[in-house]
Amino acid sequence: MITSDFCRVMASYNSWQNQSLISAADDLSHAARWLDQGAFFGSIGATLNHLYWADALILARLNGNERPQDTIRHSLTDPSDWSDYKTQRKARDREIEDWAETLTDGDLTGTVTWYQADGTTRIVMSKSLCAAQLFNHQTHHRGQVHAMLTAAGATPEATDLTAQI
């Protein structure tokens, strides 16, 4: 389905795009970042936090953790401090890039298994599809943040892959 090279490109793209959104949001006030703009998670801050925590959950699944929700707490409000968020997001992006850097095509074969938050519903998915979901999910929600930033008067960078290469 996908290759390790694709994962490396997308991990780099993820870091670049997250930095673009952060830079655009730097000029907004705390209140503007948390203003409910009617998006699925409401605000820029909540949507960015969802991405931060969802990245951790999906990466943990790819690394074989069947119950990542037992140790990774998904929160729309944490971190609430912008400086803390930027530090933690950069570390998470580095974690994703480190994962992708050592990945081989063989690492994307087989399946991953995890349990939903209810602890009983077992999900089995191909590793390559789970990796694709990591990057697709990021792109989806970053698009929402991009729109909210634009509505707030901020200007994130272009999102086209061709702008990066």
Helices and strands as residue ranges (DSSP letters): H 4-25, H 30-34, H 44-62, G 68-70, H 82-102, G 105-108, E 111-115, E 122-126, H 127-151, G 161-163
